[in-house]
Amino acid sequence: MSGILGKKVGMTRLIQDDGRVIPVTVLICEPSEVTQVKTVDKDGYPAIVLGFSKLKKPTKTKKYRYVKEFRINEDEQENYKKGDQITIDSLQEVETVKISSVSKGKGFQGVIKRYNFSRGPETHGSHHHREPGSIGACAKPGRVHKGKKMPGRMGRAKVTIGNVKIAHLDPKNHIVALKGPVPGPNGGLVIIGPFAKRTQG
């Protein structure tokens, strides 16, 4: 499995055969078209480029809303050709996957919401209820260290989660249900890829 593109629909719950109710996130993964096959001889590395979500008014240079590249093994180049359709049928024998998407943007936020800082004193004359406190010394080092946790823009960053279980597949309607939450807003792009466990040692 190289990878699949989909759109997040929302969350619901799924009742399993044993009666347990689990939360799932529903994705619509319509067929993606292989727009390019990259080879070692021509491009220096093997990969495929997938186009997802056709535009209503395509142009000569842009036919899809999303275009993503997936690395493949060199011996898998012959399995893909330009114009092939990639569907969720490749997930039939897969139990866990890796997902990537862009999280929801929260705008400019303070350190309590952004980094879970503790609040300051509420009484006894305190005027610093939600402020971060000291951010450094005066004479030495005389500056603010890089990476200091301070107020700023929160969210709208790429988030990758591994070992996500596939709860349900509906190839006829192009529906994939993943166990648990998926980052990002409803309607956002979700990239599904193979999950490989790291070996210790």
C-alpha positions as CSV (number, residue, x, y, z in Angstrom):
1,M,0.0,0.0,0.0
2,S,1.5,3.3,-1.0
3,G,-1.1,5.8,0.3
4,I,-4.7,7.0,0.0
5,L,-6.2,10.5,0.2
6,G,-9.5,11.2,1.8
7,K,-11.7,13.9,3.3
8,K,-12.9,14.0,6.9
9,V,-16.7,13.9,7.3
10,G,-17.0,13.8,11.1
11,M,-17.3,11.6,14.1
12,T,-19.9,9.0,15.1
13,R,-20.0,5.8,17.0
14,L,-19.9,2.2,15.9
15,I,-21.4,-0.8,17.6
16,Q,-19.2,-3.9,17.3
17,D,-20.3,-7.5,17.2
18,D,-19.5,-8.0,20.9
19,G,-21.8,-5.1,21.8
20,R,-19.0,-2.6,22.6
21,V,-19.5,1.0,21.3
22,I,-16.4,2.7,20.0
23,P,-15.9,6.3,18.7
24,V,-14.9,6.5,15.0
25,T,-14.1,9.1,12.5
26,V,-15.6,8.8,9.1
27,L,-13.6,9.5,5.9
28,I,-14.7,9.7,2.3
29,C,-11.9,8.3,0.2
30,E,-12.9,8.6,-3.4
31,P,-10.6,7.0,-6.1
32,S,-7.4,8.9,-6.6
33,E,-5.7,9.0,-10.0
34,V,-2.1,8.3,-10.6
35,T,-0.9,11.5,-12.4
36,Q,2.8,10.6,-12.5
37,V,5.1,7.7,-11.8
38,K,8.6,8.7,-10.8
39,T,11.5,6.3,-11.4
40,V,15.1,6.0,-10.2
41,D,16.5,6.4,-13.6
42,K,14.6,9.6,-14.5
43,D,13.9,11.3,-11.1
44,G,16.4,9.7,-8.8
45,Y,13.9,8.0,-6.5
46,P,10.7,5.9,-6.9
47,A,7.4,7.5,-6.1
48,I,3.8,8.0,-7.4
49,V,1.9,11.3,-7.5
50,L,-1.8,11.1,-6.8
51,G,-4.6,13.5,-7.7
52,F,-7.6,13.8,-5.5
53,S,-10.9,15.7,-5.6
54,K,-11.5,16.8,-9.2
55,L,-12.2,20.5,-9.7
56,K,-15.5,21.6,-11.2
57,K,-13.7,23.9,-13.6
58,P,-10.3,22.2,-14.3
59,T,-7.6,24.0,-16.3
60,K,-4.9,22.6,-18.5
61,T,-2.4,22.6,-15.6
62,K,-4.6,21.9,-12.7
63,K,-7.3,19.2,-12.6
64,Y,-7.3,18.2,-8.9
65,R,-7.7,20.2,-5.7
66,Y,-5.1,18.1,-4.0
67,V,-1.9,16.5,-5.4
68,K,0.3,14.4,-3.1
69,E,3.4,12.3,-3.6
70,F,4.0,8.9,-2.0
71,R,7.3,7.1,-2.0
72,I,7.3,3.4,-3.1
73,N,9.8,0.6,-3.3
74,E,11.8,0.3,-6.5
75,D,10.4,-3.1,-7.2
76,E,6.8,-1.7,-7.1
77,Q,7.3,0.7,-10.0
78,E,5.8,-1.7,-12.5
79,N,2.6,-2.0,-10.5
80,Y,1.6,1.6,-11.2
81,K,0.8,3.3,-14.5
82,K,-0.3,6.9,-15.3
83,G,-4.1,7.0,-15.1
84,D,-4.6,4.1,-12.7
85,Q,-7.2,4.5,-10.0
86,I,-6.2,4.0,-6.3
87,T,-9.2,2.9,-4.2
88,I,-9.7,1.8,-0.6
89,D,-9.6,-1.9,-1.8
90,S,-5.9,-1.7,-0.9
91,L,-7.0,-1.5,2.8
92,Q,-8.9,-4.8,2.8
93,E,-6.0,-6.7,4.5
94,V,-4.7,-3.8,6.6
95,E,-5.5,-3.5,10.3
96,T,-3.6,-0.3,11.3
97,V,-2.5,2.8,9.3
98,K,-0.7,6.1,9.8
99,I,-2.7,9.3,9.2
100,S,-1.5,12.9,8.6
101,S,-3.6,16.0,8.4
102,V,-3.5,19.7,9.4
103,S,-5.0,20.5,12.8
104,K,-7.6,23.1,13.4
105,G,-6.3,26.7,13.7
106,K,-7.0,28.4,17.0
107,G,-5.6,31.8,16.3
108,F,-3.5,33.8,18.7
109,Q,-3.7,32.2,22.2
110,G,-2.1,32.7,25.6
111,V,0.2,30.3,27.4
112,I,-2.6,28.7,29.5
113,K,-4.5,27.4,26.5
114,R,-1.5,26.9,24.3
115,Y,0.9,25.1,26.7
116,N,-1.3,24.3,29.7
117,F,0.4,26.7,32.0
118,S,-0.9,27.1,35.6
119,R,-2.8,30.3,36.5
120,G,-1.4,33.0,38.7
121,P,-2.8,34.0,42.1
122,E,-6.4,35.2,41.9
123,T,-6.4,37.3,45.1
124,H,-4.1,39.0,47.6
125,G,-3.5,41.9,45.2
126,S,-2.2,39.9,42.3
127,H,-2.6,41.5,38.8
128,H,-1.0,38.5,37.0
129,H,-3.8,36.0,36.6
130,R,-3.0,34.5,33.2
131,E,0.5,35.8,32.4
132,P,3.5,33.4,31.9
133,G,5.9,34.9,34.4
134,S,9.6,35.4,33.9
135,I,11.0,34.7,30.5
136,G,14.7,35.1,31.4
137,A,17.3,37.0,33.4
138,C,18.5,40.5,32.9
139,A,22.3,40.6,32.8
140,K,23.1,37.0,31.9
141,P,22.2,35.8,29.3
142,G,20.4,39.2,28.7
143,R,18.2,37.8,26.1
144,V,15.2,35.4,25.6
145,H,16.3,31.9,24.6
146,K,15.0,30.5,21.3
147,G,12.0,28.2,21.7
148,K,10.7,29.9,24.9
149,K,7.0,29.0,25.4
150,M,5.2,32.2,24.9
151,P,1.8,33.4,23.5
152,G,1.4,33.0,19.8
153,R,-0.6,31.3,17.0
154,M,-1.9,27.9,18.0
155,G,-2.9,25.0,15.7
156,R,-3.0,24.7,11.9
157,A,0.1,22.5,12.0
158,K,0.7,19.1,10.4
159,V,-0.1,16.3,12.8
160,T,0.8,12.6,12.2
161,I,-0.6,9.8,14.2
162,G,0.5,6.1,13.9
163,N,-1.1,2.8,14.8
164,V,-4.7,3.9,14.0
165,K,-7.0,1.0,13.7
166,I,-9.5,0.6,10.8
167,A,-12.9,0.0,12.3
168,H,-15.0,-0.4,9.2
169,L,-14.6,-0.3,5.4
170,D,-17.4,0.3,2.8
171,P,-15.7,0.1,-0.6
172,K,-19.1,0.6,-2.4
173,N,-19.5,4.1,-0.9
174,H,-15.8,4.8,-0.5
175,I,-16.1,5.1,3.3
176,V,-13.4,4.4,5.8
177,A,-14.1,4.5,9.5
178,L,-11.0,4.9,11.8
179,K,-11.1,4.3,15.5
180,G,-10.7,7.5,17.6
181,P,-10.3,11.1,16.5
182,V,-8.6,12.5,13.4
183,P,-7.0,15.9,13.5
184,G,-8.4,18.7,11.4
185,P,-11.8,20.2,10.6
186,N,-14.6,18.5,8.8
187,G,-13.9,18.6,5.1
188,G,-10.2,18.7,5.6
189,L,-7.7,16.5,3.7
190,V,-6.5,13.3,5.4
191,I,-3.5,11.3,4.2
192,I,-3.6,7.6,5.0
193,G,-0.3,5.7,4.7
194,P,1.2,2.4,5.8
195,F,2.2,2.1,9.5
196,A,5.5,0.4,10.3
197,K,6.4,-0.3,13.9
198,R,9.9,0.7,14.9
199,T,12.2,-2.1,16.0
200,Q,14.2,-1.6,19.2
201,G,17.9,-2.2,19.2
